[in-house]
Amino acid sequence: MAKSIFYHAGCPVCLSAEHDILNLIDPSTIEVIHLGDNTDKIAQAEHAGVKSVPALVTPNGNVLHINFGASIQDVKG
């Protein structure tokens, strides 16, 4: 089974969303990627359609932008 991918940047909004998502969905079905710590994954997130974080990319490719912590451009610095 393919996993969802939760992208975030470590801000309070992102961390709160991560906590909620992991409480709602089985954590074994989600890969969590902190883009501040894993800048090499920013291009992957952009390719998937992530415009802001926090965002959840579902296994079928839908991007669910959750609240607003930072734009992907802000994360890129």
C-alpha distances in whole Angstrom, upper triangle without the diagonal:
4,6,10,13,16,19,22,26,27,29,30,29,25,25,26,23,21,22,22,18,17,20,18,14,13,13,11,8,11,12,16,18,22,24,27,26,24,26,25,21,24,24,20,20,23,21,18,21,22,25,26,24,23,20,16,14,12,8,11,14,16,18,19,22,23,27,29,29,30,29,27,31,32,29,30,34
4,7,9,13,16,19,23,24,27,28,26,23,23,24,21,19,21,21,17,16,19,18,14,13,13,11,8,9,10,14,15,19,20,24,23,21,23,21,18,20,20,16,16,19,17,14,17,18,22,22,21,20,17,13,11,9,6,9,11,13,15,16,19,20,24,26,26,26,26,24,27,29,26,27,30
4,6,10,13,16,19,21,23,24,22,19,19,20,17,15,17,17,13,13,16,15,11,10,10,8,5,5,6,10,12,16,18,21,20,18,20,19,16,18,18,15,14,18,17,14,16,16,20,20,18,16,14,10,9,7,6,10,11,12,13,14,17,18,21,22,23,23,23,21,25,26,23,24,28
4,7,10,13,17,18,20,21,19,16,17,18,14,12,15,15,11,11,14,13,10,10,10,10,6,5,6,9,11,14,16,19,19,17,19,18,15,16,17,13,12,15,15,12,14,13,16,16,15,13,10,7,6,5,5,9,9,10,10,10,13,14,18,19,19,20,20,18,22,23,20,22,25
4,6,10,13,15,17,19,17,13,15,16,13,11,14,14,11,11,15,14,12,12,11,11,9,6,5,6,7,11,12,15,15,13,15,15,11,13,14,11,9,13,13,10,12,11,14,14,12,11,8,6,5,7,8,11,10,10,9,10,12,13,16,17,17,17,17,15,19,20,17,18,22
4,7,10,12,14,15,13,10,11,12,9,8,11,12,9,10,13,13,11,13,11,12,10,7,6,5,6,8,10,13,14,13,14,15,12,12,14,12,10,13,14,11,13,10,13,12,9,7,6,4,6,9,11,14,12,12,10,9,10,10,13,14,13,14,15,14,17,17,15,17,20
4,7,9,12,14,12,8,10,13,10,9,13,14,11,13,16,16,15,16,14,15,14,10,8,6,5,6,7,10,11,10,11,12,9,9,12,10,7,10,13,11,11,8,11,9,6,6,5,6,8,11,14,16,13,13,10,10,10,10,13,12,11,11,12,10,14,14,11,13,16
4,6,8,10,9,5,8,10,9,8,11,13,12,13,16,17,16,18,15,17,17,13,11,8,6,5,6,8,10,10,11,13,11,10,14,13,10,12,15,14,14,10,11,9,5,5,7,9,11,15,17,19,17,16,13,12,10,10,11,10,8,9,10,10,13,12,9,12,14
4,6,9,9,6,8,11,11,10,14,15,15,16,19,20,20,21,18,20,20,16,14,11,8,5,5,5,8,9,10,13,11,10,14,14,12,14,17,16,16,12,12,10,7,7,10,13,15,18,21,23,20,19,16,15,13,13,13,11,8,8,10,9,12,10,7,10,12
4,7,8,6,6,9,10,9,12,14,14,15,18,19,20,21,18,20,20,17,15,11,10,6,8,7,9,11,12,15,14,14,17,17,15,17,20,19,19,16,16,13,9,9,12,14,17,20,23,25,23,22,19,17,15,14,14,12,9,10,13,13,15,13,10,13,14
4,6,5,6,9,10,10,12,14,15,16,18,20,21,23,20,23,23,19,18,14,13,10,11,9,12,14,15,18,17,16,19,20,17,19,22,21,20,16,16,12,9,9,13,16,19,22,25,27,24,23,19,18,15,13,12,10,7,8,12,13,15,12,11,14,14
4,5,5,6,9,10,11,12,14,15,17,18,20,22,20,23,23,20,19,15,15,13,14,13,15,18,19,22,20,19,23,23,20,21,25,23,22,19,18,14,11,10,14,16,20,22,26,28,26,24,20,18,16,13,11,10,8,11,14,16,18,15,14,18,18
4,6,5,6,9,10,11,12,14,16,17,18,21,19,22,22,18,18,15,15,13,14,14,16,18,19,22,20,18,22,21,18,20,23,21,20,16,15,12,9,8,11,14,17,20,23,25,23,21,17,15,12,9,8,7,5,9,12,14,17,14,14,18,18
4,5,5,6,9,10,10,12,14,15,16,18,16,19,18,15,14,11,11,9,11,11,13,15,16,19,16,15,19,18,15,17,20,18,17,14,14,10,7,5,9,11,14,17,20,22,20,19,15,13,11,9,8,8,6,9,12,13,16,14,12,16,17
4,5,5,6,9,10,11,12,14,15,17,15,18,18,15,14,11,11,10,12,12,14,16,17,20,18,18,21,20,17,20,23,21,20,17,17,14,10,8,11,13,16,19,22,24,22,21,18,16,14,11,11,12,9,12,15,16,19,17,15,18,19
4,5,5,6,9,10,11,12,14,17,15,19,19,16,16,13,14,13,16,16,17,19,21,23,21,20,24,23,20,22,25,22,22,18,19,15,12,9,12,13,17,19,22,24,23,21,18,16,14,11,10,11,10,14,17,18,21,19,17,21,22
4,5,5,6,8,10,10,12,15,13,17,16,13,14,11,13,12,15,16,17,18,20,22,19,19,22,20,17,19,22,19,19,15,16,13,10,7,9,10,14,15,19,21,19,17,15,12,10,7,8,10,10,13,15,16,20,18,17,20,22
4,5,5,6,9,10,10,12,10,14,13,10,11,8,10,10,13,14,15,16,18,20,17,18,21,19,16,19,21,19,19,16,17,14,11,8,9,10,13,15,17,20,19,17,15,13,12,10,11,13,12,14,17,17,20,19,17,20,22
4,6,5,6,9,10,12,10,14,14,12,13,11,13,13,16,17,18,19,21,23,21,21,24,23,20,23,25,22,22,19,21,18,14,11,13,13,16,17,20,23,22,20,18,16,15,12,13,15,14,17,20,20,24,22,20,23,25
4,5,5,6,9,11,11,15,14,13,14,13,15,16,18,20,21,22,24,25,22,23,25,23,20,23,25,22,22,19,20,18,14,12,12,12,15,16,19,21,21,19,17,14,14,11,12,15,15,18,20,21,25,23,22,25,27
4,5,5,6,9,8,12,11,9,11,10,13,14,17,19,20,20,22,23,20,20,23,21,18,21,22,19,19,17,19,16,13,10,10,9,12,12,15,18,17,16,14,12,12,10,12,15,15,18,19,20,23,23,21,24,26
4,5,5,7,5,9,9,8,10,9,13,14,18,19,19,20,22,23,20,21,24,21,19,22,24,21,21,19,21,19,16,13,13,11,14,14,16,19,19,18,17,15,16,13,16,18,17,20,22,22,26,25,22,25,27
4,6,7,8,11,12,11,14,13,17,18,21,23,23,23,26,27,24,25,28,25,23,26,27,24,24,22,24,22,18,15,16,14,17,16,19,21,22,20,19,17,18,15,17,19,19,22,24,25,28,27,25,28,30
4,7,9,12,11,11,14,14,18,19,22,24,24,24,27,28,24,25,27,25,22,25,26,22,23,21,23,21,18,15,15,13,15,14,16,19,19,18,17,15,16,14,16,19,20,23,24,25,28,28,26,29,31
4,6,9,7,8,11,12,16,18,21,23,23,23,25,26,23,24,25,22,20,23,24,20,21,20,22,21,18,15,14,11,13,12,13,16,17,16,16,14,16,15,17,20,21,23,24,24,28,28,25,28,31
4,5,6,7,11,12,16,18,21,24,23,23,26,26,23,24,26,23,21,25,25,22,23,22,25,23,20,18,17,14,15,13,14,17,18,18,18,17,19,18,21,23,23,25,27,26,30,30,27,29,32
4,5,5,8,9,13,15,18,21,20,19,22,23,20,22,24,21,19,23,23,20,22,20,23,22,19,16,15,13,14,13,14,18,18,18,18,17,18,17,20,22,21,23,25,24,28,27,24,27,29
4,6,8,10,14,17,20,22,21,20,23,23,20,22,24,21,20,23,23,21,23,22,25,24,21,19,17,14,15,14,13,17,18,19,19,19,21,20,23,25,24,26,27,26,29,29,26,28,31
4,7,10,13,17,19,22,21,20,22,22,19,21,22,19,18,21,21,18,20,19,22,22,19,17,15,12,12,10,10,13,15,15,16,16,18,18,21,23,23,24,25,24,27,28,25,27,30
4,6,10,13,15,18,18,16,19,19,16,17,19,16,15,18,18,15,17,16,19,18,16,14,12,9,9,9,10,13,14,14,14,13,15,15,18,20,19,21,22,20,24,24,21,23,26
4,6,10,12,15,14,13,16,15,12,14,16,13,12,16,16,14,16,15,18,17,15,13,12,10,10,11,11,14,14,15,14,15,16,16,19,20,19,20,20,18,22,22,19,20,23
4,7,9,12,11,11,13,14,11,13,16,13,12,15,17,15,16,14,17,15,12,10,10,9,10,12,13,17,16,16,14,14,14,14,17,17,16,17,18,16,19,19,16,18,21
4,6,9,8,7,10,11,8,10,12,11,9,13,15,13,15,12,15,13,11,10,10,10,11,14,15,18,16,17,14,15,15,15,17,16,15,15,15,13,16,16,13,14,17
4,5,6,6,8,10,9,10,13,12,11,14,16,15,16,13,15,13,10,10,11,12,14,17,18,21,19,19,16,16,15,15,16,15,13,13,14,12,15,14,10,12,15
4,5,5,5,8,6,6,10,10,9,11,14,14,14,12,13,11,9,10,11,13,14,17,19,21,19,19,16,16,15,15,17,15,12,11,12,9,12,11,7,9,11
4,6,6,9,9,9,13,14,12,14,17,17,18,15,15,13,11,12,14,16,18,21,23,25,22,22,19,19,17,17,18,16,13,11,12,11,12,10,7,9,10
4,6,9,9,10,14,14,14,16,18,19,20,17,18,16,14,14,16,17,19,22,23,26,23,24,21,21,20,20,21,19,16,15,16,14,16,14,11,12,13
4,5,6,8,11,11,11,13,15,16,17,15,17,16,14,14,15,16,17,20,21,23,21,22,19,20,19,20,21,19,17,16,16,13,15,15,11,11,13
4,5,5,8,10,10,12,14,15,16,14,15,14,13,15,16,17,17,21,22,24,21,22,19,20,19,20,21,19,16,14,14,11,12,12,9,8,10
4,6,7,8,10,11,12,14,16,15,16,16,16,17,17,18,17,20,21,23,20,21,19,21,20,22,24,22,19,17,17,13,14,15,12,10,13
4,6,5,6,9,10,11,13,11,14,14,13,14,13,14,13,16,17,19,16,18,16,18,17,19,21,19,17,16,15,11,13,14,11,10,14
4,5,5,6,9,10,11,9,11,11,11,13,12,14,13,17,18,19,16,17,15,16,15,17,19,17,15,13,11,8,10,11,8,7,11
4,5,5,6,9,10,10,11,13,14,15,14,15,14,17,18,19,15,17,15,17,17,19,21,19,18,16,13,10,11,13,11,9,13
4,5,5,6,9,9,12,13,13,15,13,13,11,14,14,15,12,14,13,15,16,18,21,19,19,17,15,11,14,16,13,12,16
4,5,5,6,5,8,9,10,11,9,10,9,12,13,14,11,12,10,12,12,14,17,16,15,13,12,9,11,13,11,11,15
4,5,5,5,7,9,11,13,11,12,11,14,16,16,12,13,11,13,13,16,18,16,16,13,11,8,10,13,11,10,14
4,5,7,10,13,14,16,13,13,11,14,14,14,11,12,11,14,15,18,20,19,19,17,14,11,13,16,15,14,17
4,6,9,12,13,13,10,10,7,10,11,11,7,8,7,11,12,15,18,17,18,17,14,12,15,17,15,15,19
4,6,9,11,12,10,10,8,11,13,12,9,8,6,10,10,13,16,15,16,15,12,10,13,15,14,15,18
4,6,7,9,7,8,8,11,14,14,10,10,6,8,7,11,13,12,12,11,9,7,10,12,11,12,16
4,7,9,8,11,11,15,17,17,14,12,9,10,8,11,12,10,11,9,6,5,8,10,10,11,14
4,6,7,10,12,15,18,19,16,14,10,10,7,8,9,7,7,6,4,5,8,9,9,11,13
3,5,9,11,14,18,19,16,14,11,10,7,7,8,6,6,6,6,7,10,10,9,12,14
4,7,10,13,16,18,16,14,10,9,6,5,7,7,6,8,9,10,13,12,11,14,16
4,7,10,13,14,12,10,7,5,4,5,8,9,10,10,10,10,14,14,13,15,18
4,6,10,11,10,8,6,5,6,7,11,12,13,14,14,13,17,18,16,18,21
4,7,8,6,6,4,6,9,11,14,15,16,16,16,14,18,19,17,19,22
4,5,5,5,6,8,11,13,16,18,19,20,19,18,22,23,21,22,26
4,5,7,10,11,15,16,20,22,23,23,22,20,24,26,23,24,28
4,6,9,12,15,17,21,22,24,24,23,21,24,26,25,25,29
4,6,10,12,15,19,20,21,21,19,18,21,23,21,22,25
4,6,10,12,16,17,19,19,18,17,20,22,21,22,25
4,6,9,13,14,15,15,14,13,17,18,17,19,22
4,6,10,11,13,14,14,14,17,18,17,20,22
4,7,8,10,11,10,11,15,15,15,17,20
4,6,9,11,12,13,16,16,16,19,21
4,7,10,11,14,16,15,15,19,20
4,6,8,11,13,12,12,16,17
4,7,10,12,10,10,13,14
4,6,8,6,7,10,11
4,5,5,6,9,10
4,5,5,6,9
4,5,5,6
4,5,5
4,5
4
